[in-house]
Amino acid sequence: MSETLAAGRAQGWLGRHWQKLVATTIWLALAGSFLAYSVIAGRSPTETVGDLLGLLRTPLGPLLYILIYTLRPLAFFSAIVVTLLGGAIWGPVWGMLFVVIGSNMSATLAYGFGRALGQGLLPEGEGGFVSRYAGRLRQNAFGTILVMRLIYLPYDLVNYLAGFLRVPYRPYILASVLGSLPGTLTFVLAGASLNIEDILAGRFSISAINPWTLALSAVLFVGGIVVSKVLQQREG
């Protein structure tokens, strides 16, 4: 009996903390690989980052980038940083394409884990975010997900919640694609406005920024905030 109880407690603990363990493992592996490459190749940290960017610019680079974006939620890594990087490397057109593919594969992965593992991925207790949107998601998945994306609710939490509630995948992913486009375009353009080579070389200045691309990104960002506030008032 005691062994069964202990096993149940261990499974419960893993259910609550599995993502932290996965994230820690991923970060340790990345840090170890980064350090090992720097030492073996005799490269400085900045040069190693430059080599990684060079790898992303190879023909296999987009596939590697999409894989990184897909696994991002497991490592608690910021989607904004990865999106900016996509714009900085490939520009607004190809960067937007690769970011949209990667972000929605990431959303699918988080949705799948939410669907498979359920409550272990959600905040404990009732009320707040979960109780406010759970009923709406069950009644109108497409419209609710679309609004949640447009008002910039936590991206991964929305993914996990949709999976836990077993929201149908088709309306979920379609609403995610459409609702995330304004914010995605904003940060892709912001990334595309930067000359990442100059920044890594320590030559960060006004000349390293494309003012027109950055201005368009800023306009979209402000517009997105205004739309978000209007929708939040309607939601309230």
GILIN-V671781 format. One record per residue. SS is DSSP state (H for helix, E for strand, C for the rest). PHI is phi in whole degrees, 0 to 359 (* if undefined). PSI is psi in whole degrees, 0 to 359 (NA if undefined). Layout:
ss phi psi
SS PHI PSI
SS PHI PSI
//
This chain:
ss phi psi
C * 315
H 295 323
H 294 321
H 295 319
H 296 318
H 295 320
H 295 320
H 296 319
H 295 320
H 296 318
H 295 321
H 296 319
H 295 317
H 296 323
H 297 326
H 277 332
H 239 10
H 301 321
H 292 325
H 296 321
H 293 317
H 296 315
H 298 316
H 299 317
H 298 316
H 297 314
H 294 321
H 295 319
H 295 318
H 295 314
H 297 318
H 296 318
H 294 318
H 299 313
H 294 317
H 297 316
H 296 316
H 300 318
H 289 313
H 294 318
H 275 352
C 66 38
C 253 148
C 283 164
H 305 318
H 295 319
H 294 324
H 295 318
H 298 319
H 299 320
H 296 321
H 295 319
H 296 322
H 297 322
H 297 321
H 292 340
C 271 358
C 283 170
C 303 331
C 272 355
H 303 313
H 301 322
H 294 319
H 295 318
H 298 314
H 297 322
H 296 316
H 300 315
H 296 321
H 297 318
H 276 353
H 310 314
H 297 335
H 289 338
H 255 8
C 56 34
C 267 141
C 296 128
H 293 329
H 297 317
H 297 315
H 294 322
H 294 315
H 302 319
H 297 319
H 300 316
H 294 321
H 293 325
H 277 314
H 250 355
H 85 181
H 291 328
H 279 297
H 292 325
H 300 317
H 298 317
H 298 311
H 293 324
H 293 317
H 298 316
H 297 310
H 296 317
H 294 323
H 280 334
H 291 323
H 298 316
H 297 323
H 293 319
H 297 312
H 296 320
H 300 317
H 297 318
H 294 320
H 298 320
H 292 323
H 279 322
H 253 347
H 65 231
H 296 340
H 297 343
H 259 359
C 251 155
C 301 143
C 287 149
C 90 169
C 256 168
C 96 178
H 64 222
H 306 311
H 295 307
H 293 331
H 292 323
H 250 347
H 301 311
H 297 320
H 294 322
H 296 321
H 290 327
H 274 321
C 215 81
H 297 311
H 299 307
H 297 320
H 291 315
H 298 319
H 301 314
H 294 318
H 299 323
H 289 317
H 292 334
C 262 13
C 61 40
C 292 156
C 310 120
H 300 308
H 289 326
H 296 322
H 297 319
H 299 311
H 296 319
H 297 317
H 298 321
H 292 316
H 299 320
C 279 1
C 56 42
C 298 137
C 305 137
H 294 319
H 300 307
H 295 329
H 298 308
H 287 326
H 295 316
H 294 325
H 295 316
H 299 310
H 291 315
H 290 335
H 270 348
H 302 313
H 301 313
H 293 321
H 298 313
H 298 322
H 303 311
H 279 332
H 296 316
H 296 322
H 297 318
H 294 320
H 294 339
C 282 350
E 260 141
C 265 97
H 293 331
H 294 317
H 296 321
H 295 315
H 294 329
C 279 1
C 80 16
C 256 41
C 288 120
C 205 182
H 301 326
H 293 343
H 274 3
E 238 134
C 274 108
H 295 327
H 290 316
H 295 318
H 295 321
H 296 318
H 297 320
H 299 318
H 295 320
H 297 315
H 296 322
H 296 313
H 296 318
H 299 319
H 296 321
H 295 318
H 298 313
H 299 319
H 300 315
H 296 320
H 296 315
H 294 322
H 296 321
H 295 320
H 294 323
H 294 322
C 289 NA
//
